[in-house]
Every structure is written in C-alpha cells, then in structure tokens.
Amino acid sequence: MATLSLRDRTLTWARPLLMGVVNANPDSFSDPGARSVDQVVAAALAQLDQGAAFVDVGAQSAITGRAAVDEADEAGRVAPVIERIRAERPDALISVDTYKPAVVEAALAAGAHLVNDVSGLRDRDVARMSAAYGAALVVMHTAAPPLTRRQDPGAFGDVAAEVADFLRHAVDAAVADGVAAESIVVDPGVDFTKTPAQTVALLRGIDRAAALGFPVLLALSRKDFVGALTGQPPAGRGAGTLGAVAAVRRLDGQILRVHDVGATRDLLTVLDTVSSALDVDPALALPDHLRHQR
C-alpha cells in the first residue's frame, strides 16, 4: 500500500493510480494544436470520467531545444484551467506540470494539490512553495536543465542505481526545504536525458527507485523509448505504451501518467483480473447492448 498527503487530502492505494495528461499549451510533442480553456477543461473532465485519479495540467512543452515559456504566460494558461476544474469537480485531484516557482504559486493558489517538477528540483523555491501550501511534490531525475536534450550512451554505468541515488539526495533536499516525507513522490525520469536503451535498463531496474520507500510516478505514455522500439510516431505509440504499463505492473505504489486513461484502465482491469489480483463476481456477464458493435 502507498500513502500520499496532498494539502487537506490523504490517498492510500495498492493498484496503480492514473494521472491524465492535460495540455494547456499548443505545442505538445504528441498532440499539438491550439486549445481554448473550455477545450482543456473538457479534456480534463473526460479523463476524470474515464478513471483518472489525477489530472496533470501543464503549459510548457517538454520538447527540447526551444525557449522556455514566460512564467507569467504559463501561469496564465494553467491557473484558469485549475480553477475551472476545481469549480466543476471539487473532489478532483489536480497536479501542475511545471518547474517554475511563479507558476507553482499560481497553480497552488488556484487549488492544485501536487507539483510535478521535471527539473530535478533545480530551483529549491519549488519545494519551499510546495511546503508552504502542504502540497505534494514529484521529484524527478534528470541530468541536464529543462528543455536540454542529452543522448549520451556512456552517461551511466548502472542507470537504475545512479537514478535512485540522485532521487535519494533530491528527496533529502526537499525535506530540508520543508516538504513532508509523506508528501513526496519520486519519478525516475523516463527518457529525460536518457537514450531509449538507458530508459529500458532503468525500467528493468525500477525496483531500485521503489526501494526508496516513496510512491513512484512513471510517465511512460508515448515516450521516445516506445517509439524507438516500435518505429511509431507519438500518435501511434498507444499499444506500445500499454505494453510498457503491463511490464511495470509488478511495482507497488505507482502512479501512471498517461494520455489514454480509458485504455490504460481497461488494460489494468483485464491484466489484474486474469492474473488473480482482482476477484471475479460469479455473476459477471456481458450486457446485451455490448454484445454486438452498433
């Protein structure tokens, strides 16, 4: 069982929790295009309806080699979305995907519960701000500043061990800045400053990160390593993503950050039921309206 404290909420879970990706920016790597606040909010609500425990709102693309979005512009994109989600679904858990303190402050003031920092806690004010609000904080591994591409086959000796060591020190820094240990999530940083082969090795050794004793966030959805293995562009990586989800299912206390919440929910339902992790009601039957495609 995993436990996480998020402001005035406490979560306890065993089976994976799903975090839906909500892009408030027009240049997402996998589904680019301009979106109105109404469209972004509608996408978030749909993911909650499909079974997401969290929606992760972001307005800074992770595509490397680009200039960072201005903090005020980024905050102006995410805060209204968070406010609207909170208004329409008061019980929804909301994450903000950012590494900028001003955006963190705006998102937490708007009602976010968790800060998903993909910078490796490069700005300690992110931790201090999270602590001030009692929010949960995701600490991620990366070996370079945000928006920097690093593909060095010789960068790691034992990638799983080195990532776990980085996360251990980052967690210590977050705690020193006031974040409660029970409010910390670790993220091994799938694809971030890692080659596809290094990411595969990292996932094979993911128990190293889990052994730190914190919930683990895995952002597997449509990632480069899936594309490298399957030869698919981002929009064609759905099946490969589900394969990766199934491969790490053994991990307790995980949060899966995904674009396709419904498909991931269905995969986990069937996988856990067939593997005996979920009980089967003897009266289980297929409703008549689902027997034939209409």
TORKOL-296305 format. One record per residue (C-alpha): residue number from 1; residue in one letter; x, y, z. Coordinates in steps of 0.5 Angstrom, whole numbers, plus 500, padded with zeros to 3 digits. Layout:
<sites>
<site i="NUM" aa="A" xx="X" yy="Y" zz="Z"/>
...
</sites>
This chain:
<sites>
<site i="1" aa="M" xx="500" yy="500" zz="500"/>
<site i="2" aa="A" xx="502" yy="507" zz="499"/>
<site i="3" aa="T" xx="500" yy="513" zz="502"/>
<site i="4" aa="L" xx="501" yy="521" zz="500"/>
<site i="5" aa="S" xx="499" yy="527" zz="503"/>
<site i="6" aa="L" xx="496" yy="533" zz="499"/>
<site i="7" aa="R" xx="494" yy="539" zz="503"/>
<site i="8" aa="D" xx="488" yy="537" zz="506"/>
<site i="9" aa="R" xx="487" yy="530" zz="503"/>
<site i="10" aa="T" xx="491" yy="523" zz="504"/>
<site i="11" aa="L" xx="491" yy="518" zz="499"/>
<site i="12" aa="T" xx="492" yy="511" zz="500"/>
<site i="13" aa="W" xx="492" yy="506" zz="495"/>
<site i="14" aa="A" xx="495" yy="499" zz="492"/>
<site i="15" aa="R" xx="493" yy="498" zz="485"/>
<site i="16" aa="P" xx="496" yy="504" zz="480"/>
<site i="17" aa="L" xx="493" yy="511" zz="480"/>
<site i="18" aa="L" xx="492" yy="514" zz="474"/>
<site i="19" aa="M" xx="494" yy="521" zz="472"/>
<site i="20" aa="G" xx="492" yy="524" zz="466"/>
<site i="21" aa="V" xx="496" yy="529" zz="462"/>
<site i="22" aa="V" xx="492" yy="536" zz="461"/>
<site i="23" aa="N" xx="496" yy="540" zz="456"/>
<site i="24" aa="A" xx="494" yy="547" zz="456"/>
<site i="25" aa="N" xx="500" yy="549" zz="451"/>
<site i="26" aa="P" xx="499" yy="549" zz="443"/>
<site i="27" aa="D" xx="506" yy="545" zz="442"/>
<site i="28" aa="S" xx="505" yy="539" zz="446"/>
<site i="29" aa="F" xx="510" yy="533" zz="443"/>
<site i="30" aa="S" xx="505" yy="528" zz="442"/>
<site i="31" aa="D" xx="498" yy="532" zz="441"/>
<site i="32" aa="P" xx="500" yy="539" zz="438"/>
<site i="33" aa="G" xx="495" yy="545" zz="437"/>
<site i="34" aa="A" xx="491" yy="551" zz="440"/>
<site i="35" aa="R" xx="486" yy="550" zz="445"/>
<site i="36" aa="S" xx="481" yy="554" zz="449"/>
<site i="37" aa="V" xx="481" yy="554" zz="456"/>
<site i="38" aa="D" xx="474" yy="551" zz="455"/>
<site i="39" aa="Q" xx="477" yy="545" zz="451"/>
<site i="40" aa="V" xx="483" yy="544" zz="456"/>
<site i="41" aa="V" xx="478" yy="543" zz="462"/>
<site i="42" aa="A" xx="473" yy="539" zz="458"/>
<site i="43" aa="A" xx="479" yy="534" zz="456"/>
<site i="44" aa="A" xx="481" yy="534" zz="464"/>
<site i="45" aa="L" xx="474" yy="532" zz="466"/>
<site i="46" aa="A" xx="473" yy="527" zz="461"/>
<site i="47" aa="Q" xx="480" yy="524" zz="464"/>
<site i="48" aa="L" xx="477" yy="524" zz="471"/>
<site i="49" aa="D" xx="471" yy="521" zz="468"/>
<site i="50" aa="Q" xx="475" yy="515" zz="465"/>
<site i="51" aa="G" xx="478" yy="514" zz="472"/>
<site i="52" aa="A" xx="484" yy="518" zz="473"/>
<site i="53" aa="A" xx="486" yy="520" zz="480"/>
<site i="54" aa="F" xx="489" yy="526" zz="478"/>
<site i="55" aa="V" xx="490" yy="531" zz="472"/>
<site i="56" aa="D" xx="496" yy="534" zz="471"/>
<site i="57" aa="V" xx="496" yy="541" zz="468"/>
<site i="58" aa="G" xx="502" yy="544" zz="464"/>
<site i="59" aa="A" xx="503" yy="549" zz="459"/>
<site i="60" aa="Q" xx="511" yy="548" zz="458"/>
<site i="61" aa="S" xx="512" yy="543" zz="453"/>
<site i="62" aa="A" xx="518" yy="538" zz="454"/>
<site i="63" aa="I" xx="521" yy="539" zz="447"/>
<site i="64" aa="T" xx="528" yy="540" zz="448"/>
<site i="65" aa="G" xx="532" yy="546" zz="444"/>
<site i="66" aa="R" xx="526" yy="551" zz="445"/>
<site i="67" aa="A" xx="526" yy="557" zz="449"/>
<site i="68" aa="A" xx="522" yy="557" zz="456"/>
<site i="69" aa="V" xx="515" yy="560" zz="456"/>
<site i="70" aa="D" xx="515" yy="566" zz="460"/>
<site i="71" aa="E" xx="513" yy="565" zz="467"/>
<site i="72" aa="A" xx="507" yy="570" zz="467"/>
<site i="73" aa="D" xx="504" yy="567" zz="461"/>
<site i="74" aa="E" xx="505" yy="560" zz="463"/>
<site i="75" aa="A" xx="501" yy="561" zz="470"/>
<site i="76" aa="G" xx="496" yy="565" zz="466"/>
<site i="77" aa="R" xx="495" yy="558" zz="462"/>
<site i="78" aa="V" xx="495" yy="554" zz="468"/>
<site i="79" aa="A" xx="491" yy="558" zz="473"/>
<site i="80" aa="P" xx="485" yy="559" zz="470"/>
<site i="81" aa="V" xx="484" yy="551" zz="468"/>
<site i="82" aa="I" xx="486" yy="549" zz="475"/>
<site i="83" aa="E" xx="480" yy="554" zz="478"/>
<site i="84" aa="R" xx="475" yy="551" zz="473"/>
<site i="85" aa="I" xx="477" yy="544" zz="474"/>
<site i="86" aa="R" xx="476" yy="546" zz="482"/>
<site i="87" aa="A" xx="469" yy="549" zz="481"/>
<site i="88" aa="E" xx="466" yy="543" zz="477"/>
<site i="89" aa="R" xx="469" yy="538" zz="480"/>
<site i="90" aa="P" xx="471" yy="540" zz="487"/>
<site i="91" aa="D" xx="474" yy="533" zz="489"/>
<site i="92" aa="A" xx="478" yy="532" zz="483"/>
<site i="93" aa="L" xx="486" yy="532" zz="485"/>
<site i="94" aa="I" xx="490" yy="537" zz="481"/>
<site i="95" aa="S" xx="497" yy="537" zz="479"/>
<site i="96" aa="V" xx="501" yy="542" zz="476"/>
<site i="97" aa="D" xx="507" yy="540" zz="471"/>
<site i="98" aa="T" xx="512" yy="546" zz="472"/>
<site i="99" aa="Y" xx="519" yy="547" zz="475"/>
<site i="100" aa="K" xx="518" yy="555" zz="475"/>
<site i="101" aa="P" xx="516" yy="558" zz="482"/>
<site i="102" aa="A" xx="512" yy="563" zz="480"/>
<site i="103" aa="V" xx="508" yy="558" zz="476"/>
<site i="104" aa="V" xx="508" yy="554" zz="482"/>
<site i="105" aa="E" xx="505" yy="559" zz="487"/>
<site i="106" aa="A" xx="499" yy="561" zz="482"/>
<site i="107" aa="A" xx="497" yy="554" zz="481"/>
<site i="108" aa="L" xx="497" yy="552" zz="488"/>
<site i="109" aa="A" xx="493" yy="559" zz="490"/>
<site i="110" aa="A" xx="488" yy="556" zz="484"/>
<site i="111" aa="G" xx="488" yy="550" zz="488"/>
<site i="112" aa="A" xx="493" yy="545" zz="485"/>
<site i="113" aa="H" xx="495" yy="539" zz="490"/>
<site i="114" aa="L" xx="501" yy="537" zz="487"/>
<site i="115" aa="V" xx="507" yy="540" zz="484"/>
<site i="116" aa="N" xx="510" yy="536" zz="478"/>
<site i="117" aa="D" xx="517" yy="538" zz="478"/>
<site i="118" aa="V" xx="521" yy="536" zz="472"/>
<site i="119" aa="S" xx="527" yy="539" zz="473"/>
<site i="120" aa="G" xx="530" yy="535" zz="478"/>
<site i="121" aa="L" xx="529" yy="541" zz="484"/>
<site i="122" aa="R" xx="534" yy="545" zz="480"/>
<site i="123" aa="D" xx="530" yy="551" zz="484"/>
<site i="124" aa="R" xx="529" yy="550" zz="491"/>
<site i="125" aa="D" xx="524" yy="555" zz="491"/>
<site i="126" aa="V" xx="519" yy="550" zz="488"/>
<site i="127" aa="A" xx="520" yy="546" zz="494"/>
<site i="128" aa="R" xx="519" yy="551" zz="499"/>
<site i="129" aa="M" xx="513" yy="554" zz="496"/>
<site i="130" aa="S" xx="510" yy="546" zz="496"/>
<site i="131" aa="A" xx="512" yy="546" zz="503"/>
<site i="132" aa="A" xx="508" yy="553" zz="505"/>
<site i="133" aa="Y" xx="502" yy="550" zz="502"/>
<site i="134" aa="G" xx="502" yy="543" zz="504"/>
<site i="135" aa="A" xx="502" yy="541" zz="497"/>
<site i="136" aa="A" xx="505" yy="534" zz="495"/>
<site i="137" aa="L" xx="512" yy="534" zz="491"/>
<site i="138" aa="V" xx="514" yy="530" zz="485"/>
<site i="139" aa="V" xx="522" yy="530" zz="485"/>
<site i="140" aa="M" xx="524" yy="527" zz="478"/>
<site i="141" aa="H" xx="531" yy="525" zz="476"/>
<site i="142" aa="T" xx="535" yy="529" zz="470"/>
<site i="143" aa="A" xx="542" yy="530" zz="469"/>
<site i="144" aa="A" xx="541" yy="537" zz="465"/>
<site i="145" aa="P" xx="537" yy="543" zz="465"/>
<site i="146" aa="P" xx="530" yy="543" zz="463"/>
<site i="147" aa="L" xx="529" yy="543" zz="455"/>
<site i="148" aa="T" xx="536" yy="541" zz="454"/>
<site i="149" aa="R" xx="537" yy="534" zz="450"/>
<site i="150" aa="R" xx="542" yy="530" zz="452"/>
<site i="151" aa="Q" xx="543" yy="523" zz="449"/>
<site i="152" aa="D" xx="550" yy="520" zz="451"/>
<site i="153" aa="P" xx="550" yy="512" zz="451"/>
<site i="154" aa="G" xx="556" yy="513" zz="456"/>
<site i="155" aa="A" xx="553" yy="517" zz="461"/>
<site i="156" aa="F" xx="551" yy="512" zz="466"/>
<site i="157" aa="G" xx="555" yy="506" zz="469"/>
<site i="158" aa="D" xx="549" yy="503" zz="473"/>
<site i="159" aa="V" xx="543" yy="507" zz="471"/>
<site i="160" aa="A" xx="538" yy="505" zz="476"/>
<site i="161" aa="A" xx="543" yy="505" zz="481"/>
<site i="162" aa="E" xx="545" yy="512" zz="479"/>
<site i="163" aa="V" xx="538" yy="515" zz="479"/>
<site i="164" aa="A" xx="536" yy="512" zz="485"/>
<site i="165" aa="D" xx="542" yy="516" zz="489"/>
<site i="166" aa="F" xx="540" yy="522" zz="485"/>
<site i="167" aa="L" xx="533" yy="522" zz="488"/>
<site i="168" aa="R" xx="535" yy="520" zz="495"/>
<site i="169" aa="H" xx="539" yy="526" zz="495"/>
<site i="170" aa="A" xx="534" yy="530" zz="492"/>
<site i="171" aa="V" xx="529" yy="528" zz="497"/>
<site i="172" aa="D" xx="533" yy="530" zz="502"/>
<site i="173" aa="A" xx="534" yy="537" zz="500"/>
<site i="174" aa="A" xx="526" yy="537" zz="499"/>
<site i="175" aa="V" xx="525" yy="535" zz="506"/>
<site i="176" aa="A" xx="530" yy="540" zz="508"/>
<site i="177" aa="D" xx="526" yy="546" zz="505"/>
<site i="178" aa="G" xx="520" yy="544" zz="509"/>
<site i="179" aa="V" xx="516" yy="538" zz="505"/>
<site i="180" aa="A" xx="514" yy="533" zz="509"/>
<site i="181" aa="A" xx="516" yy="526" zz="507"/>
<site i="182" aa="E" xx="509" yy="523" zz="507"/>
<site i="183" aa="S" xx="508" yy="529" zz="501"/>
<site i="184" aa="I" xx="514" yy="526" zz="496"/>
<site i="185" aa="V" xx="513" yy="522" zz="490"/>
<site i="186" aa="V" xx="519" yy="520" zz="486"/>
<site i="187" aa="D" xx="520" yy="520" zz="479"/>
<site i="188" aa="P" xx="526" yy="516" zz="475"/>
<site i="189" aa="G" xx="525" yy="521" zz="469"/>
<site i="190" aa="V" xx="524" yy="516" zz="463"/>
<site i="191" aa="D" xx="527" yy="519" zz="457"/>
<site i="192" aa="F" xx="529" yy="525" zz="461"/>
<site i="193" aa="T" xx="537" yy="526" zz="459"/>
<site i="194" aa="K" xx="537" yy="518" zz="457"/>
<site i="195" aa="T" xx="537" yy="514" zz="451"/>
<site i="196" aa="P" xx="532" yy="509" zz="449"/>
<site i="197" aa="A" xx="537" yy="504" zz="451"/>
<site i="198" aa="Q" xx="538" yy="507" zz="458"/>
<site i="199" aa="T" xx="531" yy="508" zz="459"/>
<site i="200" aa="V" xx="530" yy="501" zz="458"/>
<site i="201" aa="A" xx="535" yy="499" zz="463"/>
<site i="202" aa="L" xx="532" yy="504" zz="468"/>
<site i="203" aa="L" xx="525" yy="501" zz="468"/>
<site i="204" aa="R" xx="528" yy="494" zz="468"/>
<site i="205" aa="G" xx="531" yy="496" zz="475"/>
<site i="206" aa="I" xx="526" yy="500" zz="477"/>
<site i="207" aa="D" xx="525" yy="497" zz="484"/>
<site i="208" aa="R" xx="532" yy="501" zz="486"/>
<site i="209" aa="A" xx="527" yy="507" zz="486"/>
<site i="210" aa="A" xx="522" yy="504" zz="489"/>
<site i="211" aa="A" xx="526" yy="502" zz="495"/>
<site i="212" aa="L" xx="527" yy="509" zz="497"/>
<site i="213" aa="G" xx="520" yy="508" zz="500"/>
<site i="214" aa="F" xx="516" yy="513" zz="496"/>
<site i="215" aa="P" xx="511" yy="513" zz="491"/>
<site i="216" aa="V" xx="513" yy="512" zz="484"/>
<site i="217" aa="L" xx="511" yy="516" zz="478"/>
<site i="218" aa="L" xx="512" yy="513" zz="472"/>
<site i="219" aa="A" xx="511" yy="518" zz="465"/>
<site i="220" aa="L" xx="511" yy="512" zz="460"/>
<site i="221" aa="S" xx="506" yy="515" zz="455"/>
<site i="222" aa="R" xx="508" yy="516" zz="448"/>
<site i="223" aa="K" xx="515" yy="517" zz="450"/>
<site i="224" aa="D" xx="521" yy="516" zz="446"/>
<site i="225" aa="F" xx="523" yy="509" zz="448"/>
<site i="226" aa="V" xx="517" yy="507" zz="446"/>
<site i="227" aa="G" xx="518" yy="510" zz="439"/>
<site i="228" aa="A" xx="525" yy="507" zz="438"/>
<site i="229" aa="L" xx="522" yy="500" zz="440"/>
<site i="230" aa="T" xx="516" yy="500" zz="435"/>
<site i="231" aa="G" xx="518" yy="505" zz="430"/>
<site i="232" aa="Q" xx="512" yy="509" zz="431"/>
<site i="233" aa="P" xx="511" yy="517" zz="432"/>
<site i="234" aa="P" xx="508" yy="519" zz="438"/>
<site i="235" aa="A" xx="500" yy="518" zz="436"/>
<site i="236" aa="G" xx="502" yy="511" zz="434"/>
<site i="237" aa="R" xx="505" yy="509" zz="441"/>
<site i="238" aa="G" xx="499" yy="507" zz="444"/>
<site i="239" aa="A" xx="500" yy="500" zz="444"/>
<site i="240" aa="G" xx="507" yy="500" zz="446"/>
<site i="241" aa="T" xx="505" yy="505" zz="452"/>
<site i="242" aa="L" xx="500" yy="499" zz="454"/>
<site i="243" aa="G" xx="506" yy="494" zz="454"/>
<site i="244" aa="A" xx="510" yy="498" zz="458"/>
<site i="245" aa="V" xx="505" yy="499" zz="463"/>
<site i="246" aa="A" xx="504" yy="492" zz="463"/>
<site i="247" aa="A" xx="511" yy="491" zz="464"/>
<site i="248" aa="V" xx="512" yy="495" zz="470"/>
<site i="249" aa="R" xx="505" yy="493" zz="474"/>
<site i="250" aa="R" xx="509" yy="489" zz="479"/>
<site i="251" aa="L" xx="511" yy="496" zz="482"/>
<site i="252" aa="D" xx="507" yy="497" zz="488"/>
<site i="253" aa="G" xx="505" yy="505" zz="490"/>
<site i="254" aa="Q" xx="506" yy="507" zz="483"/>
<site i="255" aa="I" xx="502" yy="513" zz="479"/>
<site i="256" aa="L" xx="502" yy="512" zz="472"/>
<site i="257" aa="R" xx="502" yy="519" zz="468"/>
<site i="258" aa="V" xx="498" yy="517" zz="461"/>
<site i="259" aa="H" xx="495" yy="521" zz="455"/>
<site i="260" aa="D" xx="490" yy="515" zz="454"/>
<site i="261" aa="V" xx="487" yy="514" zz="461"/>
<site i="262" aa="G" xx="481" yy="510" zz="459"/>
<site i="263" aa="A" xx="485" yy="505" zz="455"/>
<site i="264" aa="T" xx="490" yy="504" zz="461"/>
<site i="265" aa="R" xx="484" yy="503" zz="466"/>
<site i="266" aa="D" xx="482" yy="497" zz="461"/>
<site i="267" aa="L" xx="489" yy="494" zz="461"/>
<site i="268" aa="L" xx="490" yy="494" zz="468"/>
<site i="269" aa="T" xx="483" yy="491" zz="470"/>
<site i="270" aa="V" xx="484" yy="485" zz="465"/>
<site i="271" aa="L" xx="491" yy="484" zz="467"/>
<site i="272" aa="D" xx="490" yy="485" zz="474"/>
<site i="273" aa="T" xx="483" yy="480" zz="474"/>
<site i="274" aa="V" xx="487" yy="475" zz="470"/>
<site i="275" aa="S" xx="493" yy="475" zz="474"/>
<site i="276" aa="S" xx="488" yy="474" zz="480"/>
<site i="277" aa="A" xx="490" yy="481" zz="483"/>
<site i="278" aa="L" xx="482" yy="482" zz="483"/>
<site i="279" aa="D" xx="476" yy="478" zz="485"/>
<site i="280" aa="V" xx="471" yy="476" zz="479"/>
<site i="281" aa="D" xx="464" yy="476" zz="481"/>
<site i="282" aa="P" xx="461" yy="469" zz="479"/>
<site i="283" aa="A" xx="455" yy="473" zz="476"/>
<site i="284" aa="L" xx="460" yy="477" zz="471"/>
<site i="285" aa="A" xx="456" yy="478" zz="465"/>
<site i="286" aa="L" xx="457" yy="482" zz="459"/>
<site i="287" aa="P" xx="451" yy="487" zz="458"/>
<site i="288" aa="D" xx="446" yy="485" zz="452"/>
<site i="289" aa="H" xx="448" yy="492" zz="449"/>
<site i="290" aa="L" xx="455" yy="491" zz="449"/>
<site i="291" aa="R" xx="455" yy="484" zz="445"/>
<site i="292" aa="H" xx="455" yy="487" zz="438"/>
<site i="293" aa="Q" xx="458" yy="493" zz="435"/>
<site i="294" aa="R" xx="453" yy="498" zz="433"/>
</sites>
